[in-house]
Every structure is written in C-alpha cells, then in structure tokens.
C-alpha cells in the first residue's frame, strides 16, 4: 500500500474565495435541530469564517451537526447534545458554495494514486492476502510517536483463545483504550476466576455445571464492587481486564439487553455508553476492531476518517476491522467508515500472527 499524504483544498480558487459564510439557525429547544441542518460526514470538513478564512471544526464525526460556540469556534455535536439557542449551520451543499467544504479527495499516495480515502476502493474478500507486516508497522509507529490506538473487541476473541495475545498487546503499550461489551469482560474474568470460557475448558470440552461459570465470575466481581476492586483483592489475577487495570488502560464496557449480570463497570445506559466511548474516539489515531458487529459499527460511527497531528498535519485514521465474515466489514464500510481495512479471518489467527509480526518489526526497527 502506498503512503498517503494530505493536500488541503486550494482556497485561492475563485469559487472558494467568493463563497459566502454558512447560513445558521438557532436551536429552538434542547435536542431539537433547526430545519435543513447540515449533517456532517467523517471526512475533512472546512467552514468559512467572516474573515474569509476557512477552518476545521473540532471533534469531527459523521451524523452530527456544526455548532458555533460563543468564542466563534466550530464543533461537531450530536443532535441530542444541542442546547436551546445554539447556532447551527443549515444547508446541504458540500462543495463550499454554501460556506462548508467537505474535502473527500485530499489524500494522495506516493505512487500518485488518489481516492476519497486510502482504502476506499479496497474490496473485502477472504481471498485477499493480509499484510500483517504493514499493520504491525502501523502499530509500532503509533506507539513510538505516542499515538492513541483503540481496540474494539468481541467475545469471540476470548473464546478463540486469543486472550493471551491481547494481554501481550496491552502490557507492551499498543492499547490506549479497550472498547467492548459485558460479554468480553465476563468471559475473560470467567477464565481467570473459574478457568473456563462459556463453561468450556481451554481444549473446548464442557465442564460440569459449566453453564453457571460466567455467573460465578460476575458474582465474584460484584462482591468486590468493581473489576479494579477484584484485581486489588486478588480475585482476578490474569487476563485482559486484569492487564487493563494493572497497566492503567481505560476501558468502556457498553451493555445491551441480553447481558447477564451485568458486571458493575458496564454502562447500562446506552447514551452514557456513547458518551464514554466518544471520549476516546475523539483522541484516536488508529483503531483495531475484532469480531464484533455491534461495537465495530458503533465506534465506526463515532470515528472521523482523519485526525490532526501537531507536526504532521492532517493524517488518515487507520481502521482495521477483523471478522470471519465479509459481511461485517462490508457493512461497516457501507455505513460510512470508508477508511476501514477489511481483514477476513478468525480472531485467533489474526492475533497470533500480528503479535509475531509486531515482535519482528520491533527487532528489525
């Protein structure tokens, strides 16, 4: 894959120089948007100011609106967060003619290739080779420059025996935040406390009363008051959640109506879970999503396709989506996460091979 470089729009063109400032309307009440509000994408977006200068809004994401604060700074906000009296951009044009420019073709490869984004034209297929060396290099570079890599995981990662590999990534500084659901934490803690996952041994054999093993794990954590409390008390001595607590890696566990328990750390309010997740997506410089449709799409909806770096300027935000089915990866891209790289394989193979590739990259680097 070619290295992409970002070229900002040419604001000296007659059309952009003549463009007006965007029209705005005031929100009539909390959480209610004015008619014809401008809906944001996750692509680089510029807004023309009264001084003729173009600027980018803060905290970009898709499915938001452009809100100006009292200082004149533009922000991307979810509709539910809009307050009565907020000044919001209205209009629909994305070509700058109404004061808002969505720059979809700013990234160009060193081989001259250009597209909306680096991976937009990449087809998802289990027959495509997986460039583990490239993914490993990206992870190592993010760590070296102090990037913020999100890992979004599903319970299949625990069931597939890739648990130890994720622990390795956490302990070696490649995970800045873990985003998951109740099941990931429950079955990881079940493995630590009871020695099974879904009531099965590491060889995949059922155990007597195994159906209750995860409930016993939940109860042990609830008795301790929290996951961190269970680690402190010596109830949890290994695994993913143990590593997060010991290495001070933040995690967000977003709940659902199917959850058993749930664990005391799980957000049972969906809006609170969104807000907690958003606190990490606004800092992300890379994302790795493994074996979870619900959380991959949820996080993908909150991720911009780029981020701003003080030294390097606008950079693409690499998003690796791993699943055993092409369906999930295609759905994620279809819903607007254009920059997602589809890796069609099982979680255990991906984690094992990627760990080895990262170790080689560190040695060779």
C-alpha positions as CSV (number, residue, x, y, z in Angstrom):
1,X,0.0,0.0,0.0
2,X,1.3,3.5,-0.8
3,X,1.9,6.1,1.8
4,X,-0.7,8.8,1.7
5,X,-0.1,12.5,2.1
6,X,-2.8,15.0,2.6
7,X,-3.2,18.0,0.3
8,X,-5.6,20.7,1.7
9,X,-8.1,22.4,-0.6
10,X,-6.9,25.4,-2.7
11,X,-8.8,28.2,-1.0
12,X,-7.5,30.7,-3.6
13,X,-9.8,29.4,-6.3
14,X,-12.4,31.9,-7.4
15,X,-15.3,29.7,-6.3
16,X,-14.0,29.3,-2.8
17,X,-12.8,32.9,-2.5
18,X,-16.3,34.0,-3.5
19,X,-18.1,31.5,-1.2
20,X,-20.3,33.0,1.5
21,X,-20.1,32.3,5.1
22,X,-22.5,29.4,6.0
23,X,-26.1,30.2,7.0
24,X,-27.1,29.4,10.5
25,X,-30.2,28.9,12.6
26,X,-30.8,28.8,16.3
27,X,-32.0,25.7,18.1
28,X,-35.5,26.3,19.4
29,X,-35.0,23.9,22.4
30,X,-32.6,21.3,23.8
31,X,-32.1,18.4,21.4
32,X,-34.2,19.8,18.6
33,X,-32.4,20.8,15.4
34,X,-33.5,23.6,13.0
35,X,-34.9,22.5,9.7
36,X,-32.4,21.9,6.9
37,X,-29.5,21.5,9.3
38,X,-26.2,20.4,7.7
39,X,-25.4,16.8,8.6
40,X,-21.7,16.1,9.0
41,X,-19.6,13.3,7.5
42,X,-16.4,11.8,8.9
43,X,-14.3,13.4,6.0
44,X,-12.1,16.5,6.4
45,X,-14.5,19.5,6.6
46,X,-13.9,23.2,6.4
47,X,-16.1,26.2,7.4
48,X,-15.7,29.7,6.0
49,X,-15.4,32.4,8.6
50,X,-16.5,36.1,8.4
51,X,-12.8,37.0,8.0
52,X,-12.6,34.9,4.8
53,X,-10.5,32.2,6.4
54,X,-11.5,28.5,6.3
55,X,-11.2,26.4,9.5
56,X,-12.0,22.8,10.6
57,X,-14.5,22.0,13.3
58,X,-13.3,20.3,16.4
59,X,-14.2,16.7,17.4
60,X,-15.4,15.6,13.9
61,X,-17.6,12.6,13.3
62,X,-20.4,11.5,11.0
63,X,-24.0,12.1,11.8
64,X,-23.5,15.3,13.7
65,X,-24.2,19.0,13.2
66,X,-21.9,22.0,13.1
67,X,-22.3,24.2,16.2
68,X,-20.6,27.5,16.9
69,X,-19.8,28.4,20.5
70,X,-19.6,31.9,22.0
71,X,-16.0,32.3,21.1
72,X,-16.7,31.6,17.4
73,X,-15.2,28.1,17.5
74,X,-17.0,25.4,15.5
75,X,-17.7,22.0,16.9
76,X,-19.3,18.8,15.7
77,X,-22.1,17.8,18.1
78,X,-24.6,15.0,18.2
79,X,-28.2,16.3,17.9
80,X,-29.1,15.2,21.4
81,X,-26.3,17.4,22.8
82,X,-27.6,20.6,21.1
83,X,-28.9,23.2,23.6
84,X,-31.5,25.8,23.1
85,X,-30.0,28.9,21.5
86,X,-27.1,27.0,19.9
87,X,-26.1,28.4,16.5
88,X,-26.2,25.6,13.9
89,X,-25.2,25.5,10.3
90,X,-28.0,24.9,7.8
91,X,-27.7,23.9,4.2
92,X,-26.8,20.8,2.2
93,X,-24.0,21.7,-0.3
94,X,-20.6,20.1,0.5
95,X,-18.7,21.9,-2.3
96,X,-18.1,25.1,-0.5
97,X,-20.8,27.1,-2.3
98,X,-22.7,27.5,1.0
99,X,-19.7,28.1,3.2
100,X,-19.0,24.4,4.0
101,X,-16.5,22.3,2.1
102,X,-16.1,18.5,2.5
103,X,-12.7,17.6,1.1
104,X,-13.1,14.0,0.1
105,X,-10.1,13.7,-2.2
106,X,-7.3,15.2,-0.2
107,X,-5.3,12.1,0.4
108,X,-2.9,11.0,-2.4
109,X,-0.5,8.1,-2.4
110,X,3.2,8.4,-3.1
111,X,2.6,6.3,-6.2
112,X,0.1,9.0,-7.5
113,X,-3.0,7.1,-6.6
114,X,-5.8,9.2,-5.4
115,X,-9.2,8.4,-4.0
116,X,-11.7,9.5,-1.4
117,X,-9.5,7.7,1.1
118,X,-6.7,5.2,1.2
119,X,-8.7,2.1,1.4
120,X,-12.0,3.2,-0.1
121,X,-11.5,1.2,-3.3
122,X,-10.3,-1.9,-1.5
123,X,-12.6,-4.8,-1.9
124,X,-13.3,-7.1,1.1
125,X,-12.6,-10.7,0.5
126,X,-11.3,-13.7,2.4
127,X,-9.2,-14.4,-0.7
128,X,-7.1,-11.2,-0.3
129,X,-3.7,-11.6,1.3
130,X,-3.4,-9.9,4.7
131,X,-0.4,-7.6,5.1
132,X,0.5,-8.3,8.7
133,X,3.8,-6.5,8.3
134,X,2.1,-3.3,7.4
135,X,-0.4,-3.5,10.2
136,X,2.5,-4.3,12.6
137,X,4.5,-1.3,11.4
138,X,1.5,0.9,11.9
139,X,1.0,-0.3,15.5
140,X,4.7,0.1,16.3
141,X,4.8,3.6,14.8
142,X,1.7,4.7,16.7
143,X,3.4,3.6,19.9
144,X,6.6,5.3,19.1
145,X,5.0,8.7,18.4
146,X,2.6,8.5,21.3
147,X,-0.5,7.8,19.3
148,X,-3.8,6.7,20.7
149,X,-4.8,3.3,19.4
150,X,-8.3,2.0,20.2
151,X,-9.1,-1.8,20.3
152,X,-12.7,-2.8,19.9
153,X,-13.3,-6.4,20.7
154,X,-16.0,-9.0,20.8
155,X,-16.2,-12.2,23.0
156,X,-15.1,-14.4,20.1
157,X,-11.6,-13.1,20.8
158,X,-11.8,-14.6,24.3
159,X,-13.5,-17.9,23.2
160,X,-10.9,-18.3,20.3
161,X,-8.0,-18.4,22.8
162,X,-6.6,-15.1,21.5
163,X,-7.0,-13.7,25.1
164,X,-3.3,-14.1,25.9
165,X,-2.3,-12.2,22.8
166,X,-4.4,-9.2,23.6
167,X,-2.9,-9.2,27.1
168,X,0.5,-9.0,25.4
169,X,-0.5,-6.0,23.3
170,X,-1.9,-4.3,26.5
171,X,1.2,-4.9,28.6
172,X,3.5,-3.8,25.8
173,X,1.8,-0.4,25.2
174,X,-0.1,-1.0,22.0
175,X,-3.6,-0.5,23.5
176,X,-4.6,3.0,24.7
177,X,-8.2,2.1,25.3
178,X,-10.4,-1.0,25.2
179,X,-13.9,-0.7,23.9
180,X,-16.2,-3.8,24.3
181,X,-19.3,-5.2,25.9
182,X,-20.2,-7.0,29.0
183,X,-19.5,-10.4,27.4
184,X,-15.8,-9.8,26.7
185,X,-15.1,-8.8,30.3
186,X,-17.4,-11.6,31.7
187,X,-15.8,-14.4,29.8
188,X,-12.3,-13.1,30.3
189,X,-12.9,-12.9,34.1
190,X,-14.6,-16.3,34.0
191,X,-11.3,-17.7,32.5
192,X,-9.3,-16.0,35.3
193,X,-11.6,-17.0,38.2
194,X,-13.1,-20.3,37.2
195,X,-10.7,-21.5,34.5
196,X,-13.3,-21.8,31.7
197,X,-14.9,-19.7,29.0
198,X,-18.6,-20.3,28.3
199,X,-18.2,-23.2,30.7
200,X,-15.6,-24.9,28.4
201,X,-12.0,-25.8,29.1
202,X,-9.1,-24.5,27.1
203,X,-9.5,-27.6,25.0
204,X,-13.1,-26.8,24.2
205,X,-14.5,-29.6,26.5
206,X,-17.7,-28.9,28.5
207,X,-17.4,-28.9,32.3
208,X,-19.9,-30.0,35.0
209,X,-22.3,-27.1,35.8
210,X,-20.3,-25.1,33.2
211,X,-23.5,-23.1,32.3
212,X,-23.2,-21.3,35.6
213,X,-19.4,-20.5,35.4
214,X,-19.9,-17.0,34.0
215,X,-22.5,-16.2,36.6
216,X,-20.0,-17.1,39.3
217,X,-17.4,-14.8,37.7
218,X,-19.9,-11.9,37.7
219,X,-20.8,-12.6,41.3
220,X,-17.2,-12.5,42.4
221,X,-16.7,-9.1,40.8
222,X,-20.0,-7.7,42.2
223,X,-18.8,-8.9,45.7
224,X,-15.6,-6.9,45.2
225,X,-17.5,-3.9,43.9
226,X,-15.8,-3.4,40.6
227,X,-13.3,-5.0,38.2
228,X,-10.5,-2.9,39.7
229,X,-11.6,-4.0,43.2
230,X,-11.5,-7.6,42.2
231,X,-8.0,-7.2,40.9
232,X,-6.9,-5.4,44.1
233,X,-8.5,-8.2,46.2
234,X,-6.6,-10.9,44.2
235,X,-9.9,-12.3,42.8
236,X,-8.7,-11.6,39.2
237,X,-5.1,-12.4,38.7
238,X,-4.8,-12.7,34.9
239,X,-6.4,-11.9,31.6
240,X,-7.5,-8.9,29.6
241,X,-9.3,-6.9,32.3
242,X,-6.5,-7.6,34.8
243,X,-4.0,-6.2,32.3
244,X,-6.1,-3.1,31.7
245,X,-6.3,-2.4,35.5
246,X,-2.6,-3.1,36.2
247,X,-1.4,-1.1,33.1
248,X,-3.9,1.7,33.7
249,X,-5.5,1.2,30.3
250,X,-9.0,2.7,30.3
251,X,-11.9,0.6,29.1
252,X,-15.5,1.2,28.2
253,X,-18.0,-1.7,28.5
254,X,-21.2,-0.8,26.7
255,X,-24.1,-3.0,27.8
256,X,-27.1,-4.5,26.0
257,X,-30.5,-6.0,26.9
258,X,-29.0,-9.5,26.5
259,X,-26.3,-9.1,29.2
260,X,-26.1,-11.4,32.2
261,X,-25.4,-9.6,35.4
262,X,-24.1,-7.3,34.1
263,X,-20.7,-6.5,35.7
264,X,-20.7,-3.4,37.9
265,X,-18.5,-1.5,35.5
266,X,-20.8,-1.9,32.5
267,X,-22.7,1.1,31.2
268,X,-26.3,0.0,31.2
269,X,-27.5,3.4,29.8
270,X,-26.8,3.5,26.1
271,X,-26.4,7.3,26.0
272,X,-23.9,7.2,28.8
273,X,-22.0,4.4,26.9
274,X,-22.0,6.5,23.8
275,X,-20.5,9.5,25.7
276,X,-17.9,7.3,27.4
277,X,-16.9,5.8,24.0
278,X,-16.8,9.2,22.3
279,X,-14.3,10.5,24.9
280,X,-11.9,8.0,23.4
281,X,-12.8,8.3,19.7
282,X,-12.0,12.0,19.7
283,X,-8.4,11.1,20.7
284,X,-8.0,8.1,18.4
285,X,-5.1,7.9,15.8
286,X,-5.7,4.3,15.0
287,X,-8.4,1.7,15.6
288,X,-8.4,-2.1,15.6
289,X,-11.8,-3.8,15.6
290,X,-12.0,-7.6,16.1
291,X,-15.0,-9.9,15.9
292,X,-17.8,-7.6,17.0
293,X,-20.5,-6.2,14.7
294,X,-22.3,-4.1,17.3
295,X,-19.3,-2.4,18.8
296,X,-17.4,-2.0,15.5
297,X,-20.3,-0.2,13.8
298,X,-21.0,1.9,16.9
299,X,-17.4,3.0,17.2
300,X,-17.1,3.4,13.5
301,X,-20.0,5.8,13.5
302,X,-18.1,8.0,16.0
303,X,-14.7,7.9,14.4
304,X,-13.5,10.6,12.0
305,X,-11.6,9.3,9.0
306,X,-8.7,11.6,9.9
307,X,-7.0,13.3,12.7
308,X,-4.8,16.4,13.2
309,X,-1.2,16.0,14.3
310,X,0.8,19.0,15.5
311,X,3.8,18.0,13.5
312,X,2.4,16.1,10.5
313,X,-0.9,18.0,9.9
314,X,-4.0,16.1,8.7
315,X,-3.5,12.3,8.8
316,X,-5.7,9.4,7.8
317,X,-7.0,7.4,10.8
318,X,-6.2,3.7,10.0
319,X,-9.1,1.5,11.0
320,X,-8.5,-2.3,10.9
321,X,-11.7,-4.4,11.0
322,X,-11.3,-8.1,11.5
323,X,-14.0,-10.7,11.2
324,X,-14.5,-14.2,9.9
325,X,-17.2,-12.9,7.6
326,X,-17.0,-10.4,4.8
327,X,-20.5,-9.2,5.7
328,X,-19.4,-7.3,8.8
329,X,-16.5,-5.5,7.2
330,X,-18.6,-4.6,4.1
331,X,-21.4,-3.3,6.4
332,X,-19.0,-1.1,8.3
333,X,-17.7,0.4,5.1
334,X,-21.2,0.8,3.7
335,X,-22.3,2.7,6.8
336,X,-19.6,5.4,6.2
337,X,-16.4,4.1,7.7
338,X,-14.7,4.3,4.3
339,X,-11.2,4.1,5.7
340,X,-11.7,0.6,7.2
341,X,-9.4,-2.1,6.1
342,X,-11.2,-5.4,5.9
343,X,-9.3,-8.4,7.3
344,X,-11.4,-11.6,6.8
345,X,-10.0,-14.2,9.1
346,X,-10.6,-15.6,12.6
347,X,-9.6,-13.7,15.7
348,X,-7.2,-16.4,17.0
349,X,-5.1,-16.5,13.8
350,X,-5.1,-12.7,13.4
351,X,-3.9,-12.0,16.9
352,X,-1.3,-14.7,16.9
353,X,0.2,-13.7,13.6
354,X,0.0,-10.0,14.3
355,X,1.8,-10.4,17.7
356,X,4.7,-12.3,15.9
357,X,4.8,-9.6,13.2
358,X,5.0,-6.8,15.8
359,X,7.8,-8.6,17.6
360,X,9.7,-8.9,14.3
361,X,9.0,-5.2,13.4
362,X,10.5,-4.1,16.8
363,X,13.6,-6.3,16.3
364,X,14.2,-5.1,12.8
365,X,13.4,-1.5,13.6
